[in-house]
Amino acid sequence: MSLLHTLPQPATKAQWIAVWALLIAAFVSLLDVTVVNLAVPSIARDLGATGTQSQWILLAYLVPFAALLLPLGRFGDVLGRRRLFLIGVLAFAIGGLGAGTAQNIATLIIARTCQGIGAATMMPQVLALTQVILPPEQRRRAVGYFGMVSALGAIAGPIVGGLILTVDPFGLGWRMVFLAALTPCVLSAAVVSVYVPRDATRTL
């Protein structure tokens, strides 16, 4: 066997582009766990929500996210991880659009539930797809990036939410907290559609 075949193979630029598209989606889904916290009083005031309904703005996302994370990870093995990731991103984006344009609290809670289901669908596929996309020598590095992104997403919510509400560049108030996730979701789905193989079993 030649020395060339024994040397570690570096990941290509396309492979890392695909990995970072996956990590961006993971970041957004974890950010959404807490990014809404500071917006709840404004939402309750504008939509006339009760105290219980205000709590469900948060719980409608957290409950399906936590409950479905493991089973939907298993479904990825059966139905295809790339397919489920894209379905999850689409559901998350639709939920964000619905929440950002909601005219009553019931619609907002349903939209948040859709977001939670979408997040639970795409999150288990992220790390699994990175293991498929990258050469073995690069996978540990990707796992480290995943851990970093997960930690940042979990703690950055109140900061990002407060910044959006303070700056309010489009005059949309709390609605921008939900709508801001649409752009990264669309970009992530577009990149994954192009760079990740359909069967999720071949490298780029």
Backbone as a printed PyTorch tensor [residue, N CA C, xyz], in Angstrom:
tensor([[[  0.8520,  -1.2050,   0.0000],
         [  0.0000,   0.0000,   0.0000],
         [  0.8800,   1.2450,   0.0000]],

        [[  0.5820,   2.1990,  -0.8330],
         [  1.3990,   3.4020,  -0.9150],
         [  1.1380,   4.3200,   0.2620]],

        [[  2.1300,   5.1810,   0.5090],
         [  2.0000,   6.1370,   1.6080],
         [  0.8110,   7.0630,   1.4000]],

        [[  0.4770,   7.3860,   0.1610],
         [ -0.6340,   8.2790,  -0.1530],
         [ -1.9450,   7.7710,   0.4230]],

        [[ -2.1220,   6.4340,   0.3930],
         [ -3.3940,   5.8780,   0.8670],
         [ -3.4650,   5.8270,   2.3830]],

        [[ -2.3480,   5.9930,   3.0700],
         [ -2.3580,   5.9160,   4.5300],
         [ -2.4360,   7.2870,   5.1870]],

        [[ -2.2200,   8.3530,   4.4170],
         [ -2.2820,   9.6930,   4.9750],
         [ -3.7310,  10.1360,   5.1640]],

        [[ -4.0130,  10.9180,   6.2300],
         [ -5.3660,  11.4470,   6.4220],
         [ -5.7890,  12.3110,   5.2450]],

        [[ -7.0180,  12.1440,   4.8130],
         [ -7.5480,  12.9250,   3.7020],
         [ -8.2390,  14.1810,   4.2360]],

        [[ -7.7980,  15.3670,   3.8230],
         [ -8.4270,  16.5930,   4.3140],
         [ -9.8460,  16.7460,   3.7680]],

        [[-10.6860,  17.3980,   4.5520],
         [-12.0470,  17.6770,   4.0880],
         [-12.0070,  18.7660,   3.0280]],

        [[-12.8960,  18.6900,   2.0740],
         [-12.9640,  19.6930,   1.0260],
         [-13.7330,  20.9240,   1.5110]],

        [[-13.6040,  21.9960,   0.7530],
         [-14.3330,  23.2160,   1.0750],
         [-15.8420,  22.9700,   1.0380]],

        [[-16.2940,  22.2030,   0.0680],
         [-17.7300,  21.9100,  -0.0550],
         [-18.2400,  21.1510,   1.1640]],

        [[-17.4270,  20.2390,   1.6700],
         [-17.8370,  19.4780,   2.8510],
         [-18.0080,  20.3800,   4.0640]],

        [[-17.0790,  21.3020,   4.2590],
         [-17.1980,  22.2030,   5.4110],
         [-18.3300,  23.2040,   5.2340]],

        [[-18.6080,  23.6060,   4.0120],
         [-19.7650,  24.4750,   3.7680],
         [-21.0420,  23.7570,   4.1960]],

        [[-21.1450,  22.4860,   3.8400],
         [-22.3260,  21.7050,   4.2210],
         [-22.4190,  21.5610,   5.7270]],

        [[-21.2990,  21.2970,   6.3770],
         [-21.2930,  21.1320,   7.8310],
         [-21.7320,  22.4100,   8.5220]],

        [[-21.2100,  23.5450,   8.0810],
         [-21.5880,  24.8070,   8.7340],
         [-23.0400,  25.1880,   8.4540]],

        [[-23.5770,  24.7830,   7.3260],
         [-25.0020,  24.9890,   7.0800],
         [-25.8380,  24.2040,   8.0910]],

        [[-25.4120,  22.9870,   8.3810],
         [-26.0890,  22.1740,   9.3940],
         [-25.9680,  22.8050,  10.7790]],

        [[-24.7760,  23.2940,  11.1080],
         [-24.5420,  23.8800,  12.4260],
         [-25.3220,  25.1730,  12.6160]],

        [[-25.4970,  25.9340,  11.5470],
         [-26.2950,  27.1600,  11.6470],
         [-27.7400,  26.8240,  12.0160]],

        [[-28.2820,  25.7870,  11.3940],
         [-29.6490,  25.3710,  11.7220],
         [-29.7390,  24.9090,  13.1700]],

        [[-28.7350,  24.1820,  13.6340],
         [-28.7190,  23.7390,  15.0270],
         [-28.6800,  24.9350,  15.9710]],

        [[-27.8590,  25.9210,  15.6420],
         [-27.7540,  27.1210,  16.4700],
         [-29.0970,  27.8360,  16.5750]],

        [[-29.7670,  28.0000,  15.4470],
         [-31.0440,  28.7200,  15.4390],
         [-32.1020,  27.9760,  16.2540]],

        [[-32.1380,  26.6510,  16.1250],
         [-33.1530,  25.8870,  16.8520],
         [-32.9260,  25.9440,  18.3580]],

        [[-31.6710,  25.9490,  18.8080],
         [-31.3750,  26.0570,  20.2390],
         [-31.5500,  27.4910,  20.7330]],

        [[-31.2210,  28.4430,  19.8940],
         [-31.4400,  29.8490,  20.2430],
         [-32.9060,  30.1180,  20.5280]],

        [[-33.7780,  29.4710,  19.7840],
         [-35.2160,  29.7230,  19.9050],
         [-35.8020,  29.2230,  21.2150]],

        [[-35.0470,  28.4220,  21.9440],
         [-35.5170,  27.9640,  23.2520],
         [-35.6870,  29.1480,  24.1940]],

        [[-34.7610,  30.1170,  24.1270],
         [-34.7740,  31.2340,  25.0870],
         [-34.9180,  32.6140,  24.4550]],

        [[-34.7910,  32.7190,  23.1330],
         [-34.7970,  34.0380,  22.5070],
         [-36.1260,  34.7620,  22.6920]],

        [[-37.1890,  34.0190,  22.9300],
         [-38.5320,  34.6160,  23.0210],
         [-38.8230,  35.1600,  24.4170]],

        [[-38.0240,  34.7860,  25.4100],
         [-38.3370,  35.1180,  26.8000],
         [-38.6390,  36.5950,  27.0290]],

        [[-37.7680,  37.4550,  26.5150],
         [-37.9380,  38.8910,  26.7450],
         [-39.1130,  39.4740,  25.9700]],

        [[-39.5660,  38.7650,  24.9450],
         [-40.6610,  39.2710,  24.1150],
         [-42.0330,  38.9060,  24.6650]],

        [[-42.0840,  37.9680,  25.6090],
         [-43.3770,  37.4790,  26.1000],
         [-44.2700,  38.5920,  26.6450]],

        [[-43.7830,  39.5210,  27.4700],
         [-44.6800,  40.5960,  27.9480],
         [-45.2930,  41.4130,  26.8200]],

        [[-44.4920,  41.7240,  25.7980],
         [-45.0220,  42.4940,  24.6570],
         [-46.0470,  41.6850,  23.8780]],

        [[-45.7720,  40.3940,  23.7120],
         [-46.7140,  39.5220,  22.9980],
         [-48.0350,  39.4470,  23.7550]],

        [[-47.9460,  39.2350,  25.0690],
         [-49.1530,  39.1180,  25.8920],
         [-49.9790,  40.3890,  25.8280]],

        [[-49.3110,  41.5230,  25.8480],
         [-50.0290,  42.8040,  25.7940],
         [-50.7020,  43.0080,  24.4380]],

        [[-49.9850,  42.7180,  23.3540],
         [-50.5260,  42.9660,  22.0120],
         [-51.6340,  41.9850,  21.6450]],

        [[-51.5050,  40.7330,  22.0650],
         [-52.4740,  39.7080,  21.6750],
         [-53.4790,  39.3910,  22.7750]],

        [[-53.3730,  40.0800,  23.9000],
         [-54.3230,  39.8700,  24.9810],
         [-54.2350,  38.5000,  25.6080]],

        [[-53.0340,  37.9940,  25.7980],
         [-52.8400,  36.6490,  26.3440],
         [-52.9580,  36.6590,  27.8610]],

        [[-53.5110,  35.5830,  28.4010],
         [-53.5610,  35.3990,  29.8450],
         [-52.1930,  34.9110,  30.3360]],

        [[-52.0480,  34.7920,  31.6610],
         [-50.7990,  34.2950,  32.2190],
         [-50.4870,  32.8890,  31.7530]],

        [[-51.5060,  32.0380,  31.7290],
         [-51.3080,  30.6580,  31.2790],
         [-50.9380,  30.6030,  29.8090]],

        [[-51.6150,  31.3950,  29.0080],
         [-51.3050,  31.4310,  27.5750],
         [-49.8950,  31.9460,  27.3290]],

        [[-49.4600,  32.8990,  28.1350],
         [-48.1080,  33.4160,  28.0030],
         [-47.0740,  32.3330,  28.2780]],

        [[-47.3460,  31.4840,  29.2650],
         [-46.4430,  30.3710,  29.5480],
         [-46.3880,  29.3920,  28.3780]],

        [[-47.5100,  29.2170,  27.7040],
         [-47.5550,  28.2830,  26.5840],
         [-46.8110,  28.7920,  25.3580]],

        [[-46.5350,  30.0890,  25.3000],
         [-45.6860,  30.6000,  24.2260],
         [-44.3240,  29.9280,  24.2860]],

        [[-43.8440,  29.6770,  25.4850],
         [-42.5620,  29.0030,  25.6860],
         [-42.7160,  27.4880,  25.6590]],

        [[-43.7300,  26.9780,  26.3550],
         [-43.8940,  25.5280,  26.4750],
         [-44.2610,  24.8650,  25.1550]],

        [[-44.9880,  25.5740,  24.3000],
         [-45.4000,  24.9980,  23.0140],
         [-44.1920,  24.6450,  22.1620]],

        [[-43.0830,  25.3030,  22.3960],
         [-41.8330,  24.9710,  21.6980],
         [-41.0690,  23.8880,  22.4520]],

        [[-40.9390,  24.0630,  23.7520],
         [-40.0920,  23.1680,  24.5500],
         [-40.6270,  21.7520,  24.6370]],

        [[-41.9360,  21.5910,  24.8020],
         [-42.5130,  20.2520,  25.0220],
         [-42.3070,  19.3380,  23.8110]],

        [[-42.7170,  19.7370,  22.6010],
         [-42.4600,  18.8390,  21.4560],
         [-40.9790,  18.6820,  21.1530]],

        [[-40.2060,  19.7210,  21.3740],
         [-38.7690,  19.6310,  21.1330],
         [-38.1500,  18.5480,  22.0120]],

        [[-38.4590,  18.5770,  23.3000],
         [-37.8850,  17.5980,  24.2280],
         [-38.4740,  16.2050,  24.0230]],

        [[-39.7720,  16.1280,  23.7750],
         [-40.4410,  14.8300,  23.6900],
         [-40.1090,  14.0710,  22.4120]],

        [[-39.8850,  14.7770,  21.3210],
         [-39.7280,  14.1270,  20.0160],
         [-38.2790,  13.9850,  19.5660]],

        [[-37.3520,  14.5440,  20.3050],
         [-35.9540,  14.5600,  19.8790],
         [-35.4050,  13.1510,  19.6400]],

        [[-35.5970,  12.2650,  20.5920],
         [-35.0550,  10.9080,  20.4650],
         [-35.7770,  10.0730,  19.4070]],

        [[-37.1230,  10.0150,  19.4220],
         [-37.7830,   9.2040,  18.3890],
         [-37.5350,   9.6950,  16.9730]],

        [[-37.4520,  10.9980,  16.7760],
         [-37.2050,  11.5140,  15.4300],
         [-35.7570,  11.2840,  15.0070]],

        [[-34.8660,  11.1550,  15.9710],
         [-33.5150,  10.7460,  15.6410],
         [-33.4990,   9.3410,  15.0750]],

        [[-34.3000,   8.4640,  15.6510],
         [-34.4150,   7.0980,  15.1390],
         [-35.0570,   7.0760,  13.7580]],

        [[-36.0530,   7.9250,  13.5520],
         [-36.7000,   7.9940,  12.2400],
         [-35.7050,   8.3970,  11.1540]],

        [[-34.7020,   9.1690,  11.5350],
         [-33.6890,   9.5640,  10.5660],
         [-32.9470,   8.3670,  10.0080]],

        [[-32.7260,   7.3560,  10.8480],
         [-32.0630,   6.1370,  10.3700],
         [-32.9040,   5.4210,   9.3210]],

        [[-34.2160,   5.5090,   9.4720],
         [-35.1280,   4.7550,   8.6130],
         [-35.5120,   5.5530,   7.3610]],

        [[-35.8340,   6.8180,   7.5390],
         [-36.3960,   7.6240,   6.4520],
         [-35.3620,   8.4530,   5.6960]],

        [[-34.1720,   8.5450,   6.2430],
         [-33.1400,   9.3520,   5.5900],
         [-32.8870,  10.6350,   6.3450]],

        [[-31.6490,  10.8430,   6.7520],
         [-31.3330,  11.9930,   7.5920],
         [-31.3940,  13.3100,   6.8200]],

        [[-30.9570,  13.3010,   5.5780],
         [-31.0330,  14.5220,   4.7780],
         [-32.4840,  14.9380,   4.5820]],

        [[-33.3400,  13.9700,   4.2720],
         [-34.7500,  14.2540,   4.0500],
         [-35.3960,  14.8340,   5.3120]],

        [[-35.1400,  14.1890,   6.4550],
         [-35.7520,  14.6690,   7.6940],
         [-35.1950,  16.0240,   8.1100]],

        [[-33.9170,  16.2450,   7.8580],
         [-33.3600,  17.5630,   8.1820],
         [-34.0860,  18.6520,   7.3990]],

        [[-34.2530,  18.4520,   6.1150],
         [-34.9100,  19.4620,   5.2870],
         [-36.3770,  19.6450,   5.6870]],

        [[-37.0440,  18.5530,   6.0240],
         [-38.4340,  18.6570,   6.5060],
         [-38.4770,  19.4580,   7.8020]],

        [[-37.5260,  19.1780,   8.6890],
         [-37.4820,  19.8880,   9.9620],
         [-37.2270,  21.3720,   9.7960]],

        [[-36.2820,  21.7230,   8.9310],
         [-35.9950,  23.1350,   8.6860],
         [-37.2200,  23.8370,   8.0900]],

        [[-37.9020,  23.1650,   7.1660],
         [-39.0990,  23.7430,   6.5590],
         [-40.1850,  23.9670,   7.6100]],

        [[-40.4150,  22.9740,   8.4710],
         [-41.4250,  23.1140,   9.5200],
         [-41.0540,  24.2360,  10.4830]],

        [[-39.7810,  24.3250,  10.8260],
         [-39.3210,  25.3810,  11.7270],
         [-39.5490,  26.7590,  11.1050]],

        [[-39.2110,  26.9010,   9.8180],
         [-39.3770,  28.1840,   9.1390],
         [-40.8520,  28.5620,   9.0140]],

        [[-41.6890,  27.5820,   8.6760],
         [-43.1260,  27.8490,   8.5680],
         [-43.6870,  28.2770,   9.9240]],

        [[-43.2540,  27.5890,  10.9650],
         [-43.6850,  27.9650,  12.3140],
         [-43.2380,  29.3630,  12.6840]],

        [[-41.9920,  29.7190,  12.3270],
         [-41.5050,  31.0610,  12.6100],
         [-42.2870,  32.1280,  11.8690]],

        [[-42.6210,  31.8350,  10.6060],
         [-43.4260,  32.7770,   9.8240],
         [-44.8210,  32.9180,  10.4230]],

        [[-45.3950,  31.7870,  10.8240],
         [-46.7160,  31.8300,  11.4430],
         [-46.7240,  32.5900,  12.7500]],

        [[-45.6890,  32.3900,  13.5610],
         [-45.6030,  33.0910,  14.8430],
         [-45.3810,  34.5870,  14.6290]],

        [[-44.5410,  34.9250,  13.6500],
         [-44.2310,  36.3270,  13.4080],
         [-45.3750,  37.1180,  12.8030]],

        [[-46.3420,  36.4230,  12.2280],
         [-47.4850,  37.1100,  11.6130],
         [-48.8050,  36.8170,  12.3480]],

        [[-48.7310,  36.1500,  13.4890],
         [-49.9350,  35.7390,  14.2280],
         [-50.7510,  36.9490,  14.6760]],

        [[-52.0640,  36.8270,  14.5390],
         [-52.9640,  37.8920,  14.9500],
         [-53.7030,  37.5700,  16.2360]],

        [[-53.5000,  36.3630,  16.7520],
         [-54.1060,  35.9760,  18.0330],
         [-53.2130,  34.9520,  18.7080]],

        [[-53.4420,  34.7560,  19.9880],
         [-52.5410,  33.9230,  20.7800],
         [-52.6450,  32.4530,  20.3940]],

        [[-53.8310,  31.9990,  19.9820],
         [-53.9830,  30.5960,  19.5860],
         [-53.1220,  30.2760,  18.3720]],

        [[-53.1310,  31.1610,  17.3890],
         [-52.2990,  30.9680,  16.1960],
         [-50.8240,  30.9570,  16.5580]],

        [[-50.4350,  31.8390,  17.4620],
         [-49.0370,  31.9030,  17.8820],
         [-48.6040,  30.6120,  18.5620]],

        [[-49.4510,  30.0770,  19.4260],
         [-49.1050,  28.8420,  20.1340],
         [-49.0100,  27.6650,  19.1650]],

        [[-49.9160,  27.6000,  18.2040],
         [-49.8490,  26.5390,  17.1840],
         [-48.5610,  26.6680,  16.3690]],

        [[-48.2020,  27.9030,  16.0050],
         [-46.9820,  28.1350,  15.2300],
         [-45.7480,  27.7480,  16.0310]],

        [[-45.7510,  28.0630,  17.3220],
         [-44.6270,  27.6780,  18.1770],
         [-44.5100,  26.1550,  18.2960]],

        [[-45.6490,  25.4770,  18.3230],
         [-45.6270,  24.0160,  18.3530],
         [-45.0030,  23.4690,  17.0770]],

        [[-45.3630,  24.0700,  15.9500],
         [-44.7780,  23.6750,  14.6730],
         [-43.2640,  23.8910,  14.6860]],

        [[-42.8240,  24.9960,  15.2680],
         [-41.3900,  25.2460,  15.3880],
         [-40.7080,  24.1760,  16.2430]],

        [[-41.3380,  23.8170,  17.3510],
         [-40.7570,  22.8060,  18.2300],
         [-40.6310,  21.4520,  17.5590]],

        [[-41.6580,  21.0840,  16.7960],
         [-41.6080,  19.8210,  16.0480],
         [-40.5150,  19.8790,  14.9850]],

        [[-40.4130,  21.0160,  14.3010],
         [-39.3680,  21.1750,  13.2930],
         [-37.9780,  21.0790,  13.8870]],

        [[-37.7720,  21.7170,  15.0360],
         [-36.4710,  21.6600,  15.6990],
         [-36.1280,  20.2360,  16.1270]],

        [[-37.1140,  19.5190,  16.6670],
         [-36.8880,  18.1340,  17.0900],
         [-36.6110,  17.2260,  15.9020]],

        [[-37.1300,  17.5870,  14.7460],
         [-36.9000,  16.7860,  13.5330],
         [-35.5040,  16.9920,  12.9770]],

        [[-35.0360,  18.2400,  12.9490],
         [-33.7440,  18.5020,  12.3040],
         [-32.5460,  18.3150,  13.2260]],

        [[-32.6910,  18.5640,  14.5190],
         [-31.5340,  18.5390,  15.4100],
         [-30.8070,  17.1920,  15.4580]],

        [[-31.5060,  16.0470,  15.5760],
         [-30.7790,  14.7830,  15.6410],
         [-30.0180,  14.4580,  14.3600]],

        [[-30.4450,  15.0540,  13.2600],
         [-29.8160,  14.7440,  11.9830],
         [-28.5000,  15.5140,  11.7880]],

        [[-28.3220,  16.5980,  12.5200],
         [-27.1690,  17.4720,  12.2850],
         [-25.8610,  16.7390,  12.5320]],

        [[-25.7100,  16.2000,  13.7310],
         [-24.4500,  15.5410,  14.0640],
         [-24.2610,  14.2670,  13.2470]],

        [[-25.3420,  13.5470,  13.0030],
         [-25.2390,  12.3220,  12.2050],
         [-24.7980,  12.6310,  10.7800]],

        [[-25.3190,  13.6890,  10.1890],
         [-24.9320,  14.0420,   8.8230],
         [-23.4870,  14.5210,   8.7380]],

        [[-23.0190,  15.2120,   9.7740],
         [-21.6170,  15.6350,   9.7490],
         [-20.6860,  14.4300,   9.7660]],

        [[-21.1000,  13.3620,  10.4420],
         [-20.2770,  12.1600,  10.4770],
         [-20.2280,  11.4780,   9.1110]],

        [[-21.2710,  11.6410,   8.3350],
         [-21.3200,  11.0670,   6.9940],
         [-20.5470,  11.9270,   6.0010]],

        [[-20.6740,  13.2350,   6.1400],
         [-20.0970,  14.1570,   5.1700],
         [-18.5680,  14.1860,   5.2470]],

        [[-18.0330,  14.2150,   6.4740],
         [-16.5980,  14.4420,   6.6500],
         [-15.7910,  13.1540,   6.6680]],

        [[-14.5310,  13.2310,   6.2790],
         [-13.6360,  12.0830,   6.4560],
         [-13.4650,  11.7730,   7.9390]],

        [[-13.1210,  10.5360,   8.2910],
         [-12.9950,  10.1570,   9.7070],
         [-12.0760,  11.0650,  10.5100]],

        [[-11.0070,  11.5390,   9.9000],
         [-10.0280,  12.3450,  10.6180],
         [-10.5680,  13.7200,  11.0130]],

        [[-11.6200,  14.1750,  10.3560],
         [-12.1690,  15.5050,  10.5980],
         [-13.4060,  15.4890,  11.4930]],

        [[-13.8950,  14.3170,  11.8160],
         [-15.1770,  14.2390,  12.5260],
         [-15.0880,  14.7570,  13.9610]],

        [[-13.9800,  14.5100,  14.6220],
         [-13.8420,  14.9950,  15.9940],
         [-13.8900,  16.5230,  16.0380]],

        [[-13.2740,  17.1400,  15.0570],
         [-13.3160,  18.6010,  14.9590],
         [-14.7390,  19.1010,  14.7900]],

        [[-15.5140,  18.4150,  13.9600],
         [-16.9090,  18.8040,  13.7540],
         [-17.7300,  18.6450,  15.0260]],

        [[-17.4540,  17.5800,  15.7850],
         [-18.1610,  17.3820,  17.0560],
         [-17.8570,  18.5370,  18.0170]],

        [[-16.6030,  18.9930,  18.0070],
         [-16.2430,  20.1420,  18.8320],
         [-16.9880,  21.3950,  18.4210]],

        [[-17.1000,  21.6140,  17.1290],
         [-17.8650,  22.7620,  16.6360],
         [-19.3380,  22.6470,  17.0280]],

        [[-19.8700,  21.4290,  16.9470],
         [-21.2680,  21.2140,  17.3330],
         [-21.4760,  21.5640,  18.8060]],

        [[-20.5490,  21.1440,  19.6610],
         [-20.6540,  21.4790,  21.0790],
         [-20.5840,  22.9700,  21.3180]],

        [[-19.6990,  23.6490,  20.5960],
         [-19.5720,  25.0950,  20.7350],
         [-20.8480,  25.8060,  20.2990]],

        [[-21.3740,  25.3950,  19.1500],
         [-22.5920,  26.0100,  18.6230],
         [-23.7740,  25.7490,  19.5560]],

        [[-23.8640,  24.5480,  20.0960],
         [-24.9500,  24.2060,  21.0100],
         [-24.9010,  25.0680,  22.2660]],

        [[-23.6990,  25.2480,  22.8160],
         [-23.5540,  26.0710,  24.0190],
         [-23.9140,  27.5230,  23.7360]],

        [[-23.4400,  28.0460,  22.6150],
         [-23.7410,  29.4320,  22.2560],
         [-25.2350,  29.6370,  22.0240]],

        [[-25.8570,  28.6720,  21.3390],
         [-27.2820,  28.7850,  21.0840],
         [-28.1030,  28.7880,  22.3580]],

        [[-27.6640,  28.0070,  23.3420],
         [-28.4090,  27.8930,  24.5930],
         [-28.3210,  29.1530,  25.4420]],

        [[-27.1730,  29.8550,  25.3760],
         [-26.9900,  31.0100,  26.2620],
         [-27.2150,  32.3520,  25.5770]],

        [[-27.2380,  32.3570,  24.2530],
         [-27.3020,  33.6380,  23.5320],
         [-28.7250,  34.1490,  23.3370]],

        [[-29.7270,  33.3220,  23.6430],
         [-31.1050,  33.7030,  23.3940],
         [-31.5130,  35.0450,  23.9780]],

        [[-31.3470,  35.2440,  25.3000],
         [-31.7550,  36.5340,  25.8750],
         [-30.9910,  37.7140,  25.2900]],

        [[-29.7130,  37.5050,  24.9550],
         [-28.9160,  38.5940,  24.3800],
         [-29.4370,  38.9580,  22.9930]],

        [[-29.6320,  37.9430,  22.1570],
         [-30.1230,  38.1860,  20.7980],
         [-31.5410,  38.7490,  20.8330]],

        [[-32.3920,  38.1630,  21.6820],
         [-33.7560,  38.6550,  21.7950],
         [-33.8100,  40.1020,  22.2530]],

        [[-33.0010,  40.4370,  23.2560],
         [-32.9530,  41.8200,  23.7340],
         [-32.4440,  42.7730,  22.6740]],

        [[-31.4560,  42.3300,  21.9010],
         [-30.9000,  43.1710,  20.8380],
         [-31.9380,  43.4380,  19.7520]],

        [[-32.6600,  42.3800,  19.3680],
         [-33.6860,  42.5440,  18.3350],
         [-34.7730,  43.5130,  18.7940]],

        [[-35.2070,  43.3640,  20.0350],
         [-36.2710,  44.2140,  20.5550],
         [-35.8060,  45.6520,  20.7340]],

        [[-34.5420,  45.8260,  21.0910],
         [-34.0210,  47.1760,  21.3110],
         [-33.8030,  47.9140,  20.0000]],

        [[-33.1560,  47.2420,  19.0500],
         [-32.8540,  47.8870,  17.7730],
         [-34.1110,  48.0060,  16.9150]],

        [[-34.8670,  46.9110,  16.8480],
         [-36.1280,  46.8580,  16.0970],
         [-35.9970,  47.5420,  14.7300]],

        [[-35.1280,  47.0280,  13.8470],
         [-34.7980,  47.7510,  12.6100],
         [-35.9640,  47.9560,  11.6560]],

        [[-36.9680,  47.0840,  11.7010],
         [-38.0800,  47.1910,  10.7540],
         [-39.3810,  47.6360,  11.4240]],

        [[-39.3020,  47.9990,  12.6980],
         [-40.4870,  48.4580,  13.4070],
         [-41.5260,  47.3740,  13.6440]],

        [[-41.0920,  46.1240,  13.6810],
         [-42.0220,  45.0100,  13.8580],
         [-42.1400,  44.5520,  15.3090]],

        [[-41.3340,  45.1100,  16.1860],
         [-41.4100,  44.7400,  17.5890],
         [-41.0880,  43.2690,  17.8180]],

        [[-41.9070,  42.6130,  18.6570],
         [-41.6570,  41.2180,  19.0170],
         [-41.7540,  40.2680,  17.8230]],

        [[-42.4370,  40.6590,  16.7820],
         [-42.5850,  39.7670,  15.6230],
         [-41.2400,  39.4590,  14.9630]],

        [[-40.3250,  40.3890,  15.0470],
         [-39.0190,  40.1780,  14.4310],
         [-38.2270,  39.0900,  15.1420]],

        [[-38.5470,  38.8240,  16.3980],
         [-37.8730,  37.7460,  17.1390],
         [-38.1050,  36.4020,  16.4290]],

        [[-39.2850,  36.2230,  15.8790],
         [-39.6050,  34.9950,  15.1550],
         [-39.1540,  35.0540,  13.6930]],

        [[-39.3600,  36.1860,  13.0660],
         [-39.0690,  36.2990,  11.6410],
         [-37.5700,  36.2970,  11.3440]],

        [[-36.7540,  36.6630,  12.3260],
         [-35.3050,  36.7170,  12.1080],
         [-34.7160,  35.3610,  11.7800]],

        [[-35.4030,  34.2770,  12.1830],
         [-34.8750,  32.9300,  11.9440],
         [-35.0950,  32.4520,  10.5090]],

        [[-35.9240,  33.1580,   9.7450],
         [-36.2630,  32.6780,   8.4070],
         [-35.0570,  32.6590,   7.4720]],

        [[-34.2760,  33.7110,   7.4860],
         [-33.1380,  33.7900,   6.5630],
         [-32.1200,  32.6760,   6.7930]],

        [[-31.6370,  32.4550,   8.0350],
         [-30.6900,  31.3480,   8.2230],
         [-31.2890,  29.9880,   7.9010]],

        [[-32.5820,  29.8020,   8.1300],
         [-33.2220,  28.5270,   7.7980],
         [-33.2280,  28.2920,   6.2920]],

        [[-33.5800,  29.3160,   5.5350],
         [-33.6150,  29.1910,   4.0730],
         [-32.2170,  28.9310,   3.5310]],

        [[-31.2270,  29.6550,   4.0340],
         [-29.8520,  29.4630,   3.5790],
         [-29.3470,  28.0680,   3.9140]],

        [[-29.6390,  27.6140,   5.1250],
         [-29.1990,  26.2740,   5.5350],
         [-29.8280,  25.2060,   4.6590]],

        [[-31.1300,  25.3010,   4.4210],
         [-31.8210,  24.3110,   3.5880],
         [-31.2890,  24.3210,   2.1640]],

        [[-31.0150,  25.5050,   1.6320],
         [-30.5070,  25.6040,   0.2630],
         [-29.1370,  24.9550,   0.1330]],

        [[-28.2580,  25.2210,   1.0890],
         [-26.9050,  24.6520,   1.0330],
         [-26.9440,  23.1420,   1.1960]],

        [[-27.7230,  22.6690,   2.1520],
         [-27.8230,  21.2230,   2.3690],
         [-28.4130,  20.5340,   1.1450]],

        [[-29.3800,  21.1620,   0.5100],
         [-29.9800,  20.5810,  -0.6920],
         [-28.9550,  20.3970,  -1.8060]],

        [[-28.0110,  21.3180,  -1.8810],
         [-27.0160,  21.2790,  -2.9460],
         [-25.8330,  20.3760,  -2.5980]],

        [[-25.3410,  20.4550,  -1.3610],
         [-24.0660,  19.8470,  -1.0270],
         [-24.1350,  18.4960,  -0.3080]],

        [[-25.2600,  18.1670,   0.2630],
         [-25.3610,  16.8860,   0.9760],
         [-26.0060,  15.8550,   0.0530]],

        [[-25.3680,  14.7120,  -0.1430],
         [-25.9160,  13.6870,  -1.0200],
         [-27.3090,  13.2320,  -0.6040]],

        [[-28.1210,  12.8870,  -1.5700],
         [-29.5150,  12.5180,  -1.2910],
         [-29.6310,  11.3300,  -0.3660]],

        [[-28.7690,  10.3360,  -0.5450],
         [-28.8950,   9.1480,   0.3010],
         [-28.1450,   9.2860,   1.6080]],

        [[-27.3950,  10.3790,   1.7750],
         [-26.6620,  10.6670,   3.0200],
         [-25.7100,   9.5430,   3.3970]],

        [[-25.1860,   8.8290,   2.4080],
         [-24.2420,   7.7710,   2.7110],
         [-22.9310,   7.9280,   1.9370]],

        [[-22.8730,   8.9290,   1.0730],
         [-21.6570,   9.1610,   0.2810],
         [-21.0380,  10.4950,   0.6620]],

        [[-19.7360,  10.5690,   0.5990],
         [-19.0730,  11.8360,   0.8460],
         [-19.1870,  12.7180,  -0.3730]],

        [[-18.9350,  14.0220,  -0.1880],
         [-19.0700,  14.9680,  -1.2750],
         [-17.9490,  14.8050,  -2.2870]]])
